Every structure is written in structure tokens, then in C-alpha cells.
């Protein structure tokens, strides 16, 4: 399992790195990726579940969906998705990394 807090988009550089700030004032959600998610594979395999809002994130496109209705809500910026991708690639969860690497041609933000 991988947890990450998505910082304010202004704190992320275009290549997905986080700027060092004296103080972080706000964030854009707490997300969790399970290597063996018990729910279906919607919207992607793997996907992220937001812990502080009922939302799901497609890790290949950045599309965010309502957890209950499965309706499209919004798209995360490319730089936010690059931040998430880098978090995943530097974690020790090989099962999650391997799934993304196997389907790298489906990733729209790299």
C-alpha cells in the first residue's frame, strides 16, 4: 500500500517535483493505492482512492471520478500526475510499479 498527500498544485514543478517551501498551507487530498484493491478495478488497475473525499483516481490519465456514482468529476493537472508517478516509482511497492510500467503506453501525462 502507498499513501501520499497531493500538495497544492503551485508547489509542484512541471516535471513533477515538489518545491521546498517554509510552510505548506493546504493540500489537494490524501490518496491511497492498494497493491491488491478489494473493489473492482474501476477506473484503472491500479487506481488511487481518496481518503478525505469520495473520489477515485485513474493513474493512467489523471481523471477523477465520484466513488459512488462513477461519474467523471475533473482531471488532475499533468504536473500533479507526474508528482504521483514519481512517488510511485520511488516506493518499494513493486507490484504497483510493475503494473504501471507494463501499461506505460496508456499513461497520458509523461
C-alpha positions as YAML, in Angstrom:
chain: A
units: angstrom
residues:
- id: 1
  name: UNK
  ca: [0.00, 0.00, 0.00]
- id: 2
  name: UNK
  ca: [1.22, 3.51, -0.84]
- id: 3
  name: UNK
  ca: [-0.12, 6.69, 0.77]
- id: 4
  name: UNK
  ca: [0.64, 10.18, -0.45]
- id: 5
  name: UNK
  ca: [-0.64, 13.68, 0.14]
- id: 6
  name: UNK
  ca: [-1.02, 15.71, -3.01]
- id: 7
  name: UNK
  ca: [0.28, 19.23, -2.32]
- id: 8
  name: UNK
  ca: [-1.15, 22.43, -3.72]
- id: 9
  name: UNK
  ca: [-0.53, 22.42, -7.48]
- id: 10
  name: UNK
  ca: [1.53, 25.63, -7.21]
- id: 11
  name: UNK
  ca: [4.07, 23.67, -5.14]
- id: 12
  name: UNK
  ca: [4.73, 21.16, -7.94]
- id: 13
  name: UNK
  ca: [7.17, 21.84, -10.78]
- id: 14
  name: UNK
  ca: [6.27, 20.88, -14.36]
- id: 15
  name: UNK
  ca: [8.43, 17.73, -14.11]
- id: 16
  name: UNK
  ca: [6.55, 16.53, -11.01]
- id: 17
  name: UNK
  ca: [8.93, 17.54, -8.23]
- id: 18
  name: UNK
  ca: [7.76, 19.35, -5.11]
- id: 19
  name: UNK
  ca: [9.14, 22.76, -4.33]
- id: 20
  name: UNK
  ca: [10.59, 23.18, -0.86]
- id: 21
  name: UNK
  ca: [8.54, 25.76, 1.00]
- id: 22
  name: UNK
  ca: [8.90, 27.15, 4.51]
- id: 23
  name: UNK
  ca: [5.29, 26.31, 5.18]
- id: 24
  name: UNK
  ca: [2.72, 24.18, 3.42]
- id: 25
  name: UNK
  ca: [-0.66, 25.83, 3.83]
- id: 26
  name: UNK
  ca: [-3.00, 23.47, 2.01]
- id: 27
  name: UNK
  ca: [-3.11, 20.20, 0.14]
- id: 28
  name: UNK
  ca: [-5.27, 18.63, -2.57]
- id: 29
  name: UNK
  ca: [-6.17, 15.36, -0.95]
- id: 30
  name: UNK
  ca: [-4.91, 12.25, 0.78]
- id: 31
  name: UNK
  ca: [-4.81, 9.31, -1.60]
- id: 32
  name: UNK
  ca: [-4.17, 5.59, -1.11]
- id: 33
  name: UNK
  ca: [-3.11, 2.99, -3.66]
- id: 34
  name: UNK
  ca: [-3.53, -0.66, -2.67]
- id: 35
  name: UNK
  ca: [-1.47, -3.29, -4.45]
- id: 36
  name: UNK
  ca: [-4.41, -5.69, -4.08]
- id: 37
  name: UNK
  ca: [-7.51, -3.49, -4.06]
- id: 38
  name: UNK
  ca: [-10.62, -5.32, -2.88]
- id: 39
  name: UNK
  ca: [-13.01, -3.26, -5.02]
- id: 40
  name: UNK
  ca: [-13.29, -3.56, -8.77]
- id: 41
  name: UNK
  ca: [-10.55, -2.16, -10.99]
- id: 42
  name: UNK
  ca: [-12.52, 0.98, -11.82]
- id: 43
  name: UNK
  ca: [-11.25, 3.38, -13.07]
- id: 44
  name: UNK
  ca: [-7.86, 1.73, -13.65]
- id: 45
  name: UNK
  ca: [-5.66, -1.06, -12.34]
- id: 46
  name: UNK
  ca: [-4.06, 0.22, -10.20]
- id: 47
  name: UNK
  ca: [-6.05, 3.27, -9.12]
- id: 48
  name: UNK
  ca: [-5.98, 5.58, -6.10]
- id: 49
  name: UNK
  ca: [-8.78, 6.09, -3.58]
- id: 50
  name: UNK
  ca: [-9.04, 9.50, -1.95]
- id: 51
  name: UNK
  ca: [-9.27, 9.19, 1.82]
- id: 52
  name: UNK
  ca: [-10.73, 12.62, 2.61]
- id: 53
  name: UNK
  ca: [-13.34, 12.73, -0.22]
- id: 54
  name: UNK
  ca: [-15.35, 10.02, -2.05]
- id: 55
  name: UNK
  ca: [-13.18, 10.03, -5.18]
- id: 56
  name: UNK
  ca: [-11.16, 7.60, -7.30]
- id: 57
  name: UNK
  ca: [-8.18, 8.47, -9.49]
- id: 58
  name: UNK
  ca: [-7.26, 6.83, -12.79]
- id: 59
  name: UNK
  ca: [-3.46, 6.55, -12.51]
- id: 60
  name: UNK
  ca: [-3.03, 6.42, -16.30]
- id: 61
  name: UNK
  ca: [-5.00, 9.54, -17.28]
- id: 62
  name: UNK
  ca: [-5.43, 11.69, -14.16]
- id: 63
  name: UNK
  ca: [-9.22, 11.53, -14.44]
- id: 64
  name: UNK
  ca: [-11.02, 11.71, -11.09]
- id: 65
  name: UNK
  ca: [-14.39, 10.01, -10.59]
- id: 66
  name: UNK
  ca: [-17.07, 10.04, -7.93]
- id: 67
  name: UNK
  ca: [-16.57, 6.91, -5.84]
- id: 68
  name: UNK
  ca: [-20.28, 6.13, -5.55]
- id: 69
  name: UNK
  ca: [-21.72, 7.09, -8.96]
- id: 70
  name: UNK
  ca: [-18.54, 6.51, -11.01]
- id: 71
  name: UNK
  ca: [-19.26, 9.77, -12.84]
- id: 72
  name: UNK
  ca: [-16.32, 11.80, -14.14]
- id: 73
  name: UNK
  ca: [-15.64, 14.85, -11.92]
- id: 74
  name: UNK
  ca: [-12.39, 16.50, -13.07]
- id: 75
  name: UNK
  ca: [-8.86, 15.89, -14.31]
- id: 76
  name: UNK
  ca: [-5.70, 16.45, -12.27]
- id: 77
  name: UNK
  ca: [-3.05, 18.61, -13.97]
- id: 78
  name: UNK
  ca: [-0.18, 16.81, -15.72]
- id: 79
  name: UNK
  ca: [2.33, 18.12, -13.20]
- id: 80
  name: UNK
  ca: [0.24, 16.67, -10.33]
- id: 81
  name: UNK
  ca: [0.13, 13.30, -12.09]
- id: 82
  name: UNK
  ca: [3.90, 13.42, -12.64]
- id: 83
  name: UNK
  ca: [4.29, 14.06, -8.89]
- id: 84
  name: UNK
  ca: [2.16, 10.98, -8.14]
- id: 85
  name: UNK
  ca: [4.02, 8.88, -10.72]
- id: 86
  name: UNK
  ca: [7.38, 9.81, -9.16]
- id: 87
  name: UNK
  ca: [6.05, 8.92, -5.69]
- id: 88
  name: UNK
  ca: [5.02, 5.51, -7.01]
- id: 89
  name: UNK
  ca: [8.30, 4.88, -8.85]
- id: 90
  name: UNK
  ca: [10.36, 5.67, -5.73]
- id: 91
  name: UNK
  ca: [8.34, 3.46, -3.38]
- id: 92
  name: UNK
  ca: [9.07, -0.17, -2.53]
- id: 93
  name: UNK
  ca: [5.75, -1.49, -3.86]
- id: 94
  name: UNK
  ca: [6.99, -3.36, -6.93]
- id: 95
  name: UNK
  ca: [3.54, -4.78, -7.74]
- id: 96
  name: UNK
  ca: [2.13, -1.26, -8.22]
- id: 97
  name: UNK
  ca: [5.17, -0.04, -10.17]
- id: 98
  name: UNK
  ca: [5.18, -3.11, -12.40]
- id: 99
  name: UNK
  ca: [1.52, -2.64, -13.40]
- id: 100
  name: UNK
  ca: [2.17, 0.97, -14.40]
- id: 101
  name: UNK
  ca: [5.33, 0.08, -16.30]
- id: 102
  name: UNK
  ca: [3.58, -2.76, -18.15]
- id: 103
  name: UNK
  ca: [0.96, -0.28, -19.39]
- id: 104
  name: UNK
  ca: [3.21, 2.76, -19.80]
- id: 105
  name: UNK
  ca: [1.87, 3.39, -23.31]
- id: 106
  name: UNK
  ca: [-1.53, 4.17, -21.71]
- id: 107
  name: UNK
  ca: [-0.12, 6.94, -19.49]
- id: 108
  name: UNK
  ca: [-1.13, 10.33, -20.89]
- id: 109
  name: UNK
  ca: [0.91, 12.70, -18.69]
- id: 110
  name: UNK
  ca: [4.51, 11.55, -19.19]
...
